Amino acid sequence: PKTKNDKSYYGQLNYAYHLDATKLAELLKERSIKLGVKHVIGTVESVDISETGKISAVSLQGGKKIAADFFIDCTGFAAVLIGNALGSKVKSVQDTLLVDRALAIQVPYADKADPIPSATRATAHEAGWTWDIGLRYRRGIGYVYSSSHSSDDRALEVLQNYIGGSKNDISPRLLKMKTGYRETQWIGNCVSVGLSGGFLEPLEATGVVMVEAAIRMIGDYFPRYGDFDIVAKHFNRAMRERYEDAVSFVKMHYYLSQRKDNDFWEDNRSLATVPDSLVEKLELWKYRLPIAADFHSTNRLFSHEIYQYVLLGMCVKPDLLANQSSYPFIHQARDEFQKLDIAKQNACLAMPSHRDLIEAINEKKFSFA
C-alpha cells in the first residue's frame, strides 16, 4: 500500500518497482560516469594471462588494451573471461529445470488510460508459462517453454493466443537459455556477475537477485590487500549454495503442480527431475510448515516464509491433526485475520489506482546528488 503523498521509496510494507531495464542501465551509466567511472565501448578480442594464472589485461578490437588488478566478467552467456579464458565450467541444471527458451515481446496498451497491473502475472501453459509485466506505456510479455516439449512454431501460437489479435501482429524475440551455473565463479583476480556466472530461468527473478547478491559480496569481500584466494573460496561457496537453493525453490513451483494434461508437467512431477534435498524437505512439510532450521545454510535466496507462501499458494497444506497442541491459538488467529480483511478493504478504498500512483511518482523530481 502506497499513497501519492508518501515519501520517495517509502512504504508501510515491502514492495518493488518494475523498471524499464534499458532506461535503468542508461541511468546507472550516467550516475557511474559522474562518480568517476571511465566508460569504454569495445569488444574483447583476447585475454592476457600472467604466469600466476591471473588476468593481466584484455585487448579490444581496434588495438586498445586495458590492464587492471581486478576484473568483473559481465559478458553474459559468452563468459569471455571466467569461461573462455580461465576455464570455469558450467554445471547444467537442464535435467531439473526443463524450460530452455523464451519468446519475448513488448505490447503497447490499447489506451493510455488502461490500468497497470500492480504485480507480474505468471500464467501456466502447456509447455511452460508466460510472464506479463505492466510498465507505464507497455506490457512486457514472454513465453518461457521447453524445446523438448514444444516446437518454436507452437510456442508462437501459444504466445499469440495469450496476447490476442492476429499472428502477423507479433514478432517476438527468440531467446535460447543456457540453464546452469558455474560452481567456481571467482578465479584468481576475476569474478563473474550475472549471466556469465549462471542463469536458471525467469521464474522468481533469480537472475536479478543473484546479481544483487554477487555485487553485495564483492563489496564485502573486496580483496583490498590482494587476498584473492581466500576471498574467492568464500565467494564461490556462498554463490554455489545460493544457486542450489534457487534451483530447488524454482523447481518446487513445477513439482507441486497437479496438471496431467501435458508431458511437460508430467516430467516436472517425475522424481527423476527433482533434487533429493527438495524431496526430503517436502516430506517434512507434509506435517508442518517450513522453518529456518530446515535449511543448512544462511547463503540462500529465499527465506522459509517464502517457501510457506508458495506451498500454501499451491494448496499444499500440512496435516496438523497430530500436532494440534503446537497451535493453541487457532480461534484467536481466525479473529485476527477477519480484522485484517476489514482493514485491507478499507485501505484499498483509500488508495489510488496503480496507474494514478505511477503517474504521480513520475511527476516528482528525484535527485541522486
BADOGU-261965 format. One record per residue (C-alpha): x negated, z, y negated; residue in one letter. Coordinates in Angstrom, 3 decimals, always signed. Layout:
BEGIN
+----------+----------+----------+------+
:       c1 :       c3 :       c2 : rest :
+----------+----------+----------+------+
:        X :        Z :        Y :    A :
...
+----------+----------+----------+------+
END
This chain:
BEGIN
+----------+----------+----------+------+
:       c1 :       c3 :       c2 : rest :
+----------+----------+----------+------+
:   +0.000 :   +0.000 :   +0.000 :    P :
:   -1.426 :   -1.108 :   -3.311 :    K :
:   +0.248 :   -1.496 :   -6.687 :    T :
:   -0.567 :   -3.632 :   -9.697 :    K :
:   -1.756 :   -0.564 :  -11.613 :    N :
:   -4.230 :   +0.666 :   -9.005 :    D :
:   -7.902 :   +0.639 :   -9.894 :    K :
:  -10.030 :   -2.225 :   -8.595 :    S :
:  -10.807 :   -1.864 :   -4.882 :    Y :
:   -8.763 :   +1.352 :   -4.733 :    Y :
:   -6.087 :   +2.032 :   -2.169 :    G :
:   -4.380 :   +5.044 :   -0.633 :    Q :
:   -5.152 :   +3.615 :   +2.810 :    L :
:   -7.926 :   +1.365 :   +4.101 :    N :
:   -7.430 :   -2.336 :   +3.514 :    Y :
:   -9.461 :   -5.522 :   +3.319 :    A :
:   -9.304 :   -8.816 :   +1.437 :    Y :
:   -9.006 :  -12.282 :   +2.892 :    H :
:  -11.602 :  -14.247 :   +0.985 :    L :
:  -12.423 :  -17.899 :   +0.458 :    D :
:  -15.758 :  -17.984 :   +2.313 :    A :
:  -17.191 :  -20.859 :   +0.255 :    T :
:  -16.418 :  -19.161 :   -3.050 :    K :
:  -17.745 :  -15.848 :   -1.755 :    L :
:  -21.041 :  -17.482 :   -0.758 :    A :
:  -21.363 :  -19.007 :   -4.221 :    E :
:  -20.647 :  -15.649 :   -5.846 :    L :
:  -23.267 :  -13.914 :   -3.699 :    L :
:  -25.816 :  -16.627 :   -4.500 :    K :
:  -25.264 :  -16.278 :   -8.246 :    E :
:  -25.459 :  -12.497 :   -8.036 :    R :
:  -28.650 :  -12.610 :   -5.943 :    S :
:  -30.382 :  -15.002 :   -8.322 :    I :
:  -29.609 :  -12.649 :  -11.217 :    K :
:  -31.265 :   -9.865 :   -9.231 :    L :
:  -34.449 :  -11.920 :   -8.818 :    G :
:  -33.932 :  -13.818 :   -5.573 :    V :
:  -35.519 :  -17.280 :   -5.528 :    K :
:  -33.020 :  -19.750 :   -4.086 :    H :
:  -34.604 :  -22.760 :   -2.364 :    V :
:  -32.670 :  -25.531 :   -0.591 :    I :
:  -34.570 :  -27.064 :   +2.288 :    G :
:  -34.664 :  -27.938 :   +5.973 :    T :
:  -37.188 :  -26.181 :   +8.204 :    V :
:  -39.470 :  -28.749 :   +9.826 :    E :
:  -41.930 :  -26.449 :  +11.580 :    S :
:  -42.772 :  -22.781 :  +12.017 :    V :
:  -46.305 :  -21.375 :  +11.921 :    D :
:  -47.003 :  -18.581 :  +14.412 :    I :
:  -50.050 :  -16.348 :  +13.925 :    S :
:  -52.382 :  -15.113 :  +16.677 :    E :
:  -50.431 :  -11.826 :  +16.745 :    T :
:  -47.207 :  -13.689 :  +17.614 :    G :
:  -45.623 :  -13.197 :  +14.198 :    K :
:  -44.331 :  -15.924 :  +11.884 :    I :
:  -46.762 :  -16.591 :   +9.064 :    S :
:  -44.921 :  -19.414 :   +7.294 :    A :
:  -42.211 :  -22.049 :   +7.563 :    V :
:  -42.760 :  -25.654 :   +6.485 :    S :
:  -39.859 :  -27.544 :   +4.913 :    L :
:  -39.179 :  -31.245 :   +4.921 :    Q :
:  -40.979 :  -32.697 :   +1.937 :    G :
:  -44.130 :  -30.660 :   +2.444 :    G :
:  -43.220 :  -27.314 :   +0.872 :    K :
:  -44.496 :  -24.276 :   +2.805 :    K :
:  -43.088 :  -20.763 :   +2.427 :    I :
:  -45.259 :  -17.862 :   +3.593 :    A :
:  -43.890 :  -14.325 :   +3.907 :    A :
:  -44.355 :  -10.969 :   +5.624 :    D :
:  -40.791 :  -10.766 :   +6.939 :    F :
:  -38.278 :  -13.443 :   +7.937 :    F :
:  -34.497 :  -13.197 :   +8.440 :    I :
:  -33.121 :  -16.013 :  +10.583 :    D :
:  -29.724 :  -17.097 :   +9.259 :    C :
:  -29.962 :  -20.665 :  +10.583 :    T :
:  -26.736 :  -20.426 :  +12.604 :    G :
:  -26.453 :  -21.676 :  +16.166 :    F :
:  -29.708 :  -23.628 :  +15.689 :    A :
:  -31.644 :  -20.310 :  +15.596 :    A :
:  -34.697 :  -22.176 :  +14.310 :    V :
:  -36.871 :  -19.061 :  +14.040 :    L :
:  -35.685 :  -16.461 :  +16.568 :    I :
:  -34.751 :  -19.001 :  +19.230 :    G :
:  -36.784 :  -22.176 :  +18.880 :    N :
:  -39.978 :  -20.667 :  +17.503 :    A :
:  -40.016 :  -17.208 :  +19.127 :    L :
:  -38.134 :  -17.983 :  +22.341 :    G :
:  -35.405 :  -15.334 :  +22.332 :    S :
:  -32.812 :  -16.299 :  +24.957 :    K :
:  -29.024 :  -16.131 :  +24.698 :    V :
:  -27.015 :  -14.028 :  +27.144 :    K :
:  -23.891 :  -16.088 :  +27.739 :    S :
:  -20.501 :  -14.361 :  +27.940 :    V :
:  -18.612 :  -17.564 :  +28.706 :    Q :
:  -17.552 :  -16.195 :  +32.082 :    D :
:  -15.801 :  -13.292 :  +30.299 :    T :
:  -14.573 :  -14.746 :  +27.006 :    L :
:  -13.189 :  -18.106 :  +28.081 :    L :
:  -12.467 :  -19.799 :  +24.751 :    V :
:  -15.234 :  -22.096 :  +23.533 :    D :
:  -13.675 :  -24.489 :  +20.999 :    R :
:  -11.625 :  -24.353 :  +17.836 :    A :
:   -9.709 :  -26.797 :  +15.679 :    L :
:   -9.700 :  -25.568 :  +12.059 :    A :
:   -7.735 :  -26.881 :   +9.104 :    I :
:   -6.684 :  -25.876 :   +5.591 :    Q :
:   -2.968 :  -26.211 :   +4.856 :    V :
:   -1.701 :  -26.007 :   +1.254 :    P :
:   +1.533 :  -24.179 :   +0.554 :    Y :
:   +4.573 :  -26.398 :   +0.179 :    A :
:   +5.398 :  -24.484 :   -3.011 :    D :
:   +3.072 :  -22.476 :   -5.265 :    K :
:   +5.557 :  -19.617 :   -5.120 :    A :
:   +5.575 :  -19.439 :   -1.316 :    D :
:   +4.962 :  -15.910 :   -0.055 :    P :
:   +1.460 :  -14.977 :   +1.071 :    I :
:   +1.327 :  -13.086 :   +4.370 :    P :
:   -0.498 :   -9.768 :   +3.970 :    S :
:   -2.291 :   -9.993 :   +7.321 :    A :
:   -3.758 :  -12.528 :   +9.700 :    T :
:   -1.156 :  -13.876 :  +12.094 :    R :
:   -2.552 :  -14.373 :  +15.586 :    A :
:   -0.272 :  -16.295 :  +17.951 :    T :
:   -0.934 :  -16.835 :  +21.644 :    A :
:   -0.644 :  -20.348 :  +23.108 :    H :
:   -1.095 :  -21.960 :  +26.496 :    E :
:   -4.910 :  -22.076 :  +26.451 :    A :
:   -5.867 :  -19.819 :  +23.561 :    G :
:   -4.481 :  -18.647 :  +20.235 :    W :
:   -4.064 :  -19.632 :  +16.585 :    T :
:   -5.216 :  -17.754 :  +13.530 :    W :
:   -3.187 :  -18.113 :  +10.337 :    D :
:   -4.725 :  -16.589 :   +7.195 :    I :
:   -2.935 :  -16.732 :   +3.854 :    G :
:   -5.059 :  -17.240 :   +0.758 :    L :
:   -3.871 :  -17.751 :   -2.801 :    R :
:   -3.401 :  -21.516 :   -2.694 :    Y :
:   -3.575 :  -22.352 :   +1.002 :    R :
:   -3.480 :  -21.138 :   +4.553 :    R :
:   -6.495 :  -21.266 :   +6.821 :    G :
:   -5.268 :  -22.151 :  +10.309 :    I :
:   -7.152 :  -22.717 :  +13.520 :    G :
:   -6.520 :  -23.053 :  +17.230 :    Y :
:   -9.097 :  -21.349 :  +19.439 :    V :
:   -8.980 :  -22.600 :  +23.027 :    Y :
:  -10.807 :  -23.080 :  +26.302 :    S :
:  -12.070 :  -26.592 :  +27.014 :    S :
:  -11.836 :  -25.739 :  +30.721 :    S :
:   -8.085 :  -25.209 :  +30.378 :    H :
:   -7.129 :  -27.786 :  +27.746 :    S :
:   -8.233 :  -31.198 :  +26.539 :    S :
:   -9.066 :  -31.706 :  +22.865 :    D :
:   -6.064 :  -34.051 :  +22.556 :    D :
:   -3.707 :  -31.432 :  +23.961 :    R :
:   -5.225 :  -28.803 :  +21.668 :    A :
:   -4.495 :  -31.082 :  +18.710 :    L :
:   -0.875 :  -31.306 :  +19.832 :    E :
:   -0.600 :  -27.521 :  +20.043 :    V :
:   -2.022 :  -27.135 :  +16.529 :    L :
:   +0.250 :  -29.829 :  +15.145 :    Q :
:   +3.306 :  -28.238 :  +16.746 :    N :
:   +2.359 :  -24.914 :  +15.201 :    Y :
:   +1.877 :  -26.334 :  +11.706 :    I :
:   +4.779 :  -28.762 :  +11.870 :    G :
:   +5.024 :  -32.234 :  +10.393 :    G :
:   +3.544 :  -35.461 :  +11.647 :    S :
:   +0.467 :  -35.637 :  +13.851 :    K :
:   -1.034 :  -38.082 :  +11.373 :    N :
:   -0.826 :  -35.471 :   +8.611 :    D :
:   -3.560 :  -33.254 :  +10.022 :    I :
:   -7.256 :  -33.919 :  +10.520 :    S :
:   -8.778 :  -30.619 :  +11.672 :    P :
:  -12.460 :  -29.961 :  +12.164 :    R :
:  -13.575 :  -29.517 :  +15.777 :    L :
:  -15.903 :  -26.561 :  +16.335 :    L :
:  -17.787 :  -26.109 :  +19.601 :    K :
:  -18.667 :  -22.457 :  +20.064 :    M :
:  -21.617 :  -21.058 :  +21.988 :    K :
:  -20.295 :  -17.686 :  +23.125 :    T :
:  -23.020 :  -15.172 :  +23.781 :    G :
:  -25.678 :  -13.086 :  +22.079 :    Y :
:  -29.430 :  -12.577 :  +22.057 :    R :
:  -30.402 :   -9.355 :  +23.760 :    E :
:  -33.609 :   -9.499 :  +21.705 :    T :
:  -32.562 :  -10.084 :  +18.090 :    Q :
:  -35.700 :   -8.807 :  +16.421 :    W :
:  -39.119 :  -10.140 :  +17.488 :    I :
:  -42.245 :   -9.293 :  +15.513 :    G :
:  -41.532 :   -9.903 :  +11.843 :    N :
:  -38.355 :  -11.948 :  +12.405 :    C :
:  -34.788 :  -10.664 :  +12.786 :    V :
:  -31.664 :  -12.735 :  +13.380 :    S :
:  -28.419 :  -12.209 :  +11.481 :    V :
:  -25.117 :  -13.968 :  +12.094 :    G :
:  -24.727 :  -16.937 :  +14.411 :    L :
:  -28.453 :  -17.067 :  +15.152 :    S :
:  -28.068 :  -13.650 :  +16.784 :    G :
:  -24.847 :  -14.382 :  +18.613 :    G :
:  -21.190 :  -15.276 :  +18.458 :    F :
:  -18.257 :  -14.209 :  +20.597 :    L :
:  -15.056 :  -15.704 :  +19.197 :    E :
:  -12.898 :  -15.289 :  +16.068 :    P :
:  -10.533 :  -12.667 :  +17.533 :    L :
:  -11.062 :   -9.328 :  +15.730 :    E :
:  -13.584 :  -10.990 :  +13.371 :    A :
:  -16.534 :   -9.583 :  +15.304 :    T :
:  -18.863 :  -12.137 :  +13.702 :    G :
:  -18.278 :  -10.701 :  +10.223 :    V :
:  -18.648 :   -7.128 :  +11.463 :    V :
:  -21.898 :   -7.976 :  +13.281 :    M :
:  -23.346 :   -9.441 :  +10.084 :    V :
:  -22.458 :   -6.288 :   +8.169 :    E :
:  -23.902 :   -4.055 :  +10.909 :    A :
:  -27.154 :   -6.037 :  +11.028 :    A :
:  -27.576 :   -6.010 :   +7.255 :    I :
:  -26.988 :   -2.272 :   +7.078 :    R :
:  -29.509 :   -1.563 :   +9.843 :    M :
:  -32.126 :   -3.856 :   +8.302 :    I :
:  -31.773 :   -1.782 :   +5.149 :    G :
:  -32.043 :   +1.475 :   +7.108 :    D :
:  -34.906 :   +0.325 :   +9.319 :    Y :
:  -36.764 :   -1.875 :   +6.848 :    F :
:  -40.431 :   -1.902 :   +8.015 :    P :
:  -41.999 :   -0.894 :   +4.719 :    R :
:  -45.128 :   +0.316 :   +6.479 :    Y :
:  -45.490 :   -2.586 :   +8.889 :    G :
:  -43.945 :   -0.729 :  +11.849 :    D :
:  -42.247 :   -3.833 :  +13.250 :    F :
:  -42.363 :   -2.989 :  +16.966 :    D :
:  -40.719 :   +0.437 :  +16.731 :    I :
:  -38.065 :   -0.811 :  +14.340 :    V :
:  -37.360 :   -3.872 :  +16.492 :    A :
:  -36.866 :   -1.716 :  +19.587 :    K :
:  -34.199 :   +0.425 :  +17.924 :    H :
:  -32.527 :   -2.530 :  +16.217 :    F :
:  -32.337 :   -4.537 :  +19.454 :    N :
:  -30.826 :   -1.658 :  +21.399 :    R :
:  -28.237 :   -0.920 :  +18.720 :    A :
:  -27.162 :   -4.552 :  +18.353 :    M :
:  -27.038 :   -5.094 :  +22.117 :    R :
:  -24.742 :   -2.093 :  +22.501 :    E :
:  -22.538 :   -3.363 :  +19.686 :    R :
:  -22.194 :   -6.748 :  +21.345 :    Y :
:  -21.394 :   -5.143 :  +24.705 :    E :
:  -18.647 :   -3.083 :  +23.073 :    D :
:  -17.269 :   -6.114 :  +21.228 :    A :
:  -17.130 :   -8.208 :  +24.417 :    V :
:  -15.112 :   -5.501 :  +26.197 :    S :
:  -12.797 :   -4.920 :  +23.253 :    F :
:  -12.004 :   -8.603 :  +22.739 :    V :
:  -11.593 :   -9.161 :  +26.488 :    K :
:   -9.117 :   -6.290 :  +26.649 :    M :
:   -6.676 :   -8.261 :  +24.489 :    H :
:   -6.565 :  -11.028 :  +27.088 :    Y :
:   -6.749 :   -8.883 :  +30.206 :    Y :
:   -3.730 :   -6.786 :  +29.211 :    L :
:   -1.549 :   -9.855 :  +28.753 :    S :
:   +1.319 :  -10.235 :  +31.220 :    Q :
:   +1.502 :  -14.011 :  +30.832 :    R :
:   +1.603 :  -16.071 :  +34.010 :    K :
:   +2.581 :  -19.448 :  +32.592 :    D :
:   -0.894 :  -20.987 :  +32.443 :    N :
:   -4.200 :  -20.910 :  +34.335 :    D :
:   -5.923 :  -19.748 :  +31.143 :    F :
:   -4.022 :  -16.460 :  +31.109 :    W :
:   -4.238 :  -16.020 :  +34.860 :    E :
:   -8.011 :  -16.485 :  +34.739 :    D :
:   -8.267 :  -13.976 :  +31.895 :    N :
:   -6.483 :  -11.420 :  +34.047 :    R :
:   -8.747 :  -12.045 :  +37.037 :    S :
:  -11.101 :   -9.136 :  +37.742 :    L :
:  -13.885 :  -11.678 :  +38.181 :    A :
:  -13.862 :  -12.248 :  +34.402 :    T :
:  -13.627 :   -8.589 :  +33.307 :    V :
:  -16.614 :   -6.282 :  +32.670 :    P :
:  -16.751 :   -3.410 :  +35.160 :    D :
:  -17.087 :   -0.918 :  +32.303 :    S :
:  -13.737 :   -2.042 :  +30.872 :    L :
:  -12.011 :   -1.804 :  +34.251 :    V :
:  -13.271 :   +1.765 :  +34.625 :    E :
:  -12.069 :   +2.785 :  +31.178 :    K :
:   -8.645 :   +1.258 :  +31.740 :    L :
:   -8.325 :   +3.391 :  +34.872 :    E :
:   -8.935 :   +6.470 :  +32.724 :    L :
:   -6.443 :   +5.280 :  +30.137 :    W :
:   -3.632 :   +4.984 :  +32.646 :    K :
:   -3.096 :   +8.721 :  +32.199 :    Y :
:   -4.271 :   +9.402 :  +28.671 :    R :
:   -5.228 :   +7.585 :  +25.507 :    L :
:   -8.880 :   +6.716 :  +24.746 :    P :
:  -11.087 :   +9.462 :  +23.286 :    I :
:  -14.506 :   +9.303 :  +21.657 :    A :
:  -16.203 :  +10.774 :  +24.738 :    A :
:  -15.218 :   +7.687 :  +26.766 :    D :
:  -17.922 :   +5.692 :  +25.000 :    F :
:  -21.574 :   +6.241 :  +25.868 :    H :
:  -22.993 :   +5.033 :  +22.572 :    S :
:  -22.324 :   +5.514 :  +18.890 :    T :
:  -23.518 :   +1.918 :  +18.412 :    N :
:  -20.097 :   +0.392 :  +18.860 :    R :
:  -17.974 :   -1.701 :  +16.546 :    L :
:  -14.599 :   -0.221 :  +17.373 :    F :
:  -13.538 :   +3.421 :  +17.379 :    S :
:  -11.465 :   +4.923 :  +20.160 :    H :
:   -8.462 :   +4.949 :  +17.792 :    E :
:   -8.606 :   +1.149 :  +17.519 :    I :
:   -8.610 :   +0.896 :  +21.306 :    Y :
:   -5.478 :   +3.066 :  +21.210 :    Q :
:   -3.796 :   +0.683 :  +18.763 :    Y :
:   -4.384 :   -2.334 :  +20.988 :    V :
:   -3.301 :   -0.565 :  +24.174 :    L :
:   -0.051 :   +0.634 :  +22.633 :    L :
:   +0.452 :   -2.676 :  +20.851 :    G :
:   +0.217 :   -4.440 :  +24.210 :    M :
:   +2.828 :   -1.966 :  +25.552 :    C :
:   +0.277 :   -0.278 :  +27.820 :    V :
:   +1.333 :   +3.351 :  +27.565 :    K :
:   -0.357 :   +6.117 :  +29.554 :    P :
:   +1.634 :   +8.115 :  +32.088 :    D :
:   +1.642 :  +11.613 :  +30.570 :    L :
:   +4.041 :  +13.261 :  +33.021 :    L :
:   +1.300 :  +15.048 :  +34.937 :    A :
:   -0.327 :  +16.252 :  +31.723 :    N :
:   +2.611 :  +17.337 :  +29.574 :    Q :
:   +1.018 :  +20.691 :  +28.764 :    S :
:   -1.563 :  +18.850 :  +26.636 :    S :
:   +1.208 :  +17.619 :  +24.344 :    Y :
:   +3.311 :  +20.674 :  +23.378 :    P :
:   +4.453 :  +19.314 :  +20.018 :    F :
:   +6.278 :  +16.133 :  +21.012 :    I :
:   +9.534 :  +17.093 :  +19.286 :    H :
:   +7.750 :  +18.027 :  +16.061 :    Q :
:   +5.849 :  +14.734 :  +16.213 :    A :
:   +9.089 :  +12.764 :  +16.505 :    R :
:  +10.473 :  +14.560 :  +13.445 :    D :
:   +7.290 :  +13.768 :  +11.538 :    E :
:   +7.461 :  +10.084 :  +12.468 :    F :
:  +11.047 :   +9.930 :  +11.220 :    Q :
:   +9.879 :  +11.297 :   +7.868 :    K :
:   +7.076 :   +8.743 :   +7.806 :    L :
:   +9.536 :   +5.919 :   +8.428 :    D :
:  +11.612 :   +7.019 :   +5.434 :    I :
:   +8.502 :   +7.329 :   +3.256 :    A :
:   +7.378 :   +3.855 :   +4.366 :    K :
:  +10.709 :   +2.295 :   +3.447 :    Q :
:  +10.655 :   +3.928 :   +0.000 :    N :
:   +7.056 :   +2.834 :   -0.577 :    A :
:   +7.876 :   -0.771 :   +0.339 :    C :
:  +10.748 :   -0.817 :   -2.166 :    L :
:   +8.359 :   +0.221 :   -4.932 :    A :
:   +5.623 :   -2.259 :   -4.057 :    M :
:   +5.193 :   -5.784 :   -5.472 :    P :
:   +5.246 :   -8.782 :   -3.178 :    S :
:   +1.852 :   -9.724 :   -1.818 :    H :
:   +1.711 :  -12.871 :   -3.963 :    R :
:   +2.608 :  -10.886 :   -7.101 :    D :
:   -0.145 :   -8.407 :   -6.291 :    L :
:   -2.745 :  -11.139 :   -5.697 :    I :
:   -1.828 :  -12.839 :   -8.982 :    E :
:   -2.125 :   -9.520 :  -10.812 :    A :
:   -5.530 :   -8.844 :   -9.270 :    I :
:   -6.690 :  -12.344 :  -10.163 :    N :
:   -5.805 :  -11.786 :  -13.824 :    E :
:   -8.164 :   -8.822 :  -14.063 :    K :
:  -11.706 :   -9.469 :  -15.260 :    K :
:  -14.203 :   -7.973 :  -12.854 :    F :
:  -17.749 :   -7.133 :  -13.903 :    S :
:  -20.642 :   -6.990 :  -11.453 :    F :
:  -23.197 :   -5.851 :  -14.018 :    A :
+----------+----------+----------+------+
END
